[in-house]
Amino acid sequence: MPKLLPHCFGTTEYVRLSELPTPQASSLREWLPESYLTKLEEGGSVAEDCIEYEDYEFWYEYSRGDEGLLDEQL
């Protein structure tokens, strides 16, 4: 699975779930609590499917290893 590079909004790095490959987006949505999704204004429109890049990175690194560990960390 390719790792997405972050967008920047001020000092916040984030990714949009809609820009992830479908398998990544589906897996991440299953694992991530809804409260982690953030709305950001981007180029005059609102992106409603953003998460902080550090959360994506954590998920990405650990999703390829022990999934039990991933659930424990959250």
N, C-alpha and C positions, 0 to 999 in steps of 0.2 A: 504494500500500500504506500503510495507516495505521501509525503508529509507536506501539508500546506504551509506557505509562508504567511506571516501575519499582515493585516492591515494596521495602520496607526490612526488613532483618533486622539489628538492631543498627546498625552503621555501614555495612553492605553493602547496596548496591542491586542487585537482580536481577530477572530475568524468568523465567517458566516457559514452556518451549516449548509446552506443551499449551494455553496461553492465546493463542498467536499464531494468526493466520489460517493455514489449512492450507498455502497456497503458501509463506508465510514460514517456517513451521516446517520444511517439507521442504527448502527451499533452505538454511536455516541448518544443519540436521543434516548435509547433504551436505558443507558447507564446514568445519564446526567439528570439530576432533578430539574424540573421545569423552572424553578426559581433561579437557576444559573443563566437562563437566557436573558439577554439584554437588548433593549431597543436603542439604536443609534441613528442619528440623522446623517445621511451619507449622500452628498451630491444633490441635495434638494428633496430626497425621498427618505423614508424611514425604513431601516433594515431591522426586522423584528427577530431575526434568528442568529444573533451574535453571541459569542461566548468569549471570555478572556482567553488569550493565547496560552497563558500558563496552565489553564484547565485543559485545553486541547492537548498541549504538550504532555501533561501528566497522563491523560487518557491514552494518547498515542503510544508513549513508551511502555506503559504497563499493559495495554490491550494486547500486545504481542507476546506477553509473558503469562504470568499466573493471574487468571481472571479472578480467582478468590481474593488475591491481594488487592485488586482493583476495588472490589466491593467493600473490603475492610477499610480502605483509606478514606472513603467517602463517609 
